[in-house]
């Protein structure tokens, strides 16, 4: 078995032309495939180049190292997942419904294209590389932002326990989800992620709610009534405003 060549460091060419930009997209696409199939250690830039029928030097003219390529591939993947969550998050749903959406879709999206990329993110998340560590922290802050907003609103309305800071609640949610993802990655048989995700969502919600269930239920009802009232008020304003109406400016 050949030994992977040492990673090179070169002056990276900026993809200014349409051809260069397409080349970068192709390298990222095939690099994602190879890294998902083999993991970081076993993947090589040589194989990425061979699949694209280009030289390895061409790969290094756009990316200074395999590590940089890996970081950008994971960043692109996170961007796709973040965009999908933000686009599909039910904005007017209850706190619990939004929480359930985030938990289920986190597990679903991380395993949407198999376990390869998920395993790559989980394993590289523990790497000592400062470059990747700094990038991952920024990505995770963006990715966890919708959950933090839901948790904060839950605390404000009394639906979620307020005796713990948000950062602890975030860890209470993402810690178990990471274990579920590792189980799915290491499973030697088909893994029912949908059922597991819903069961985990129920379990986590019960851990996040206040001890007084009756009070929590009342707060949930109050929140839903308030949301319904806001929708009706907004609808009334739209219906009472004549088409083409422009308010006069005050003198």
N, C-alpha and C positions, 0 to 999 in steps of 0.2 A: 504494500500500500504506500503510495507516494506521500511525502510530507508536504503539507500545505506551505506555500511560499510565505516568507515573512511579509508582513503588511508594509506597504510602501507609503511614503509621504511625498507628495508632489504639489506643485502649485495648481490648484484646481481651476479648470477652465470654466468661465461663466457662460451658461447656456443662453446666448443672446439670439441666435438664429432659430427659426422654426425647426430646423433639422436637429440642432443641438438640444432643444427643449424636448423634442420627441425622443431623442436618444436617452435623456435622463429619465423620462417616463417609462421607457422600456426597461432600463436597468433596474429601476425601483420595482416594477411589476415582476420581473423575473427574479430579482433578488428576494422579493417577498415569498415567491414560490419555493425557492431553494432553502431559505432560512426556516420556513414553515415545515418543510419536509425533513430537514437535517439538524435544525438547531444551530446556534451560533458557532459552537466549537467545530462541528463537522462540515459546516458550509464553507465553501471557498469562492473567492472571486473568479478563480479559473473556471469553475463550473458555470457560474453566471455568464461569463464571457462566451463560453462554448455554446450554451443554449441560445445565445443571441447571434452567434456566428461573427463575433468581433474579437479583437485582441484584449487581453487582460490590461494592457497599457491604456486602452481606450476607457475602460472602467475607471482606472486610477486618474485619468485626466479630468474626470467629473467628480470623483469622490476620493478624498485623501487617504481613506483607510476603510477596511471592512467594518470597523466599529462605527465610523461616521455613517456609512451606508445603512447599517442596522438601526442606528438612532433615527434616521430620516424615515425609514420604512415603518418603524413603530409609531413615529409622530404622525405620518400620513394615515395610518390605520386608526389611531385615536381620533384624528380629525373627522374621519368618516363616521365613527361611532358617536362622537359628540354631536355632530350635525344631525344624525338620525334621532337621537334622544331628544334634542331640543325641538326638532320639527314635529315629533309625534307626542310629546308630553301633553296629556290632557289638562290644559291650563285652568279650566273651570270645574274640574273634578274635585272631590273631597281630598283632604290631606291623606287619608288612608288609601284612596284609589291612586293618587299620584305616587305614594310610597310603593305600593304594590307594582305599579308600572315600572318604576325605576329598578327595583330588585329583579323582577322577572326579565326585563329587557337587558339588564347588565349581564346576566348569565346567558341569555339567549344570544346576544350579539357577540360575546366573547367566544362562543362556540359555533357561530353561524357557518363558518367555512372550515369546520373541523377543529381539531385540537392543536394543530401545529403552531399557529400564531399565538394562541392563548398560552401554550407552554413556553414559547419564546419570551413573551412579556413577563410571565411569572418568574421564570428563571433569571432573565436579565435584570429584573427588578431588584434582585439580590446581589448584583454584581458590585464590585468595588470601583467601577469606572466612574470618575467624577463627571465626565461629559454626559454619560447616559443618566446618571443619578440626578443631575441638575435638570435635565430635560424632562425626565419622568415626573419629578416633583411638580413642575409647571403644568404638565399634561394632566396629572391627577387632580390638581387644584381646579382646573377647568372642568374636568370630567365630573368631579364630585359636587360642583356648584349647584346643580339642580336639587340634589339630595339635601344639601345644607339649607337651601331655601325652604324646602318642604319641612325639614326638621324644625327650623326656626319658626315657621308659621304654626306648626303643631304645638310648639311650646307656648307661643303667644295666645293660642286659643284654648289651651288646657288639654289638648288631645294627646300630647306627648309629655312625658315626665320632665320637669324643669329643674330637678335636683342635680343633674349632670350637665357639664358643658357640652357644646355641640361637637367639639373634637372627639370627645369620648364616645358620644352617640354614633359619630361617623365610623369610628373603629369597631363599635359593636355591630354595625351593619356590614362593613366591607371585610372584616376579619372572617366571619363565617362564610361569606360568599367566596372568598379566596380558597378556603378549604374545599368547598363544593367544586370549584373549578379544577383544583388539583385532583380531586377524586375522579372527575370526568376525564381528565388527561391521562391518568394512570389506569383507568378501568380497562379490563380485558374483555368486556362485553358491552353491548349497546347500553347507553346511559340515558335514562328518561329525564332529560333536563327540564322539561316543562312541568312535570309533576313535582320534581324536587324543588324547582324554583317557587312554585305556589306554596308548597309545604314550608319552605324556609321563610317566605314572606309572612305567613301566618305566625310562625314562631317568633320572628323578629318583632313583629308588630305587638305581640303580647308582652314582649320584654320592654318595649319602648313606652307603653301606655302607663298612666298613673295607677297606683294600687287601688284607688276607688273607682271601680268600673262604672258605677252609676253616674258619678260626676263626669267621667270621660264621655259617656254616652250622651249626657245632657249637653256637654260642650260641643260634641259632634253635631247634634241636632241644631243647636243655636248657630253654629257656623254655616250649616247648609241653608237654614232659613235666611241668614244674612246674605249669602251668595245669591240665593234666588231673588231676594229683594233688589239687590244691585242690578241683576240682569233685567228685571222688570222696569226699573227706573231708567236704565239706559235705553230700553226698547221704547218706552213712552216718549222720551226726548226725541228719538229718531222719528217717530210717527207724528209728533206734534210740530215738527219743523217743516214748513212748506218747502217743496222742491225749489232749488235755486236761491233760497233765502240767504242773504248776506247781512249780518248785523251791522247797523250804522255805527260809525265811529263817533265817540263823544267829543264834543267841542273842547 
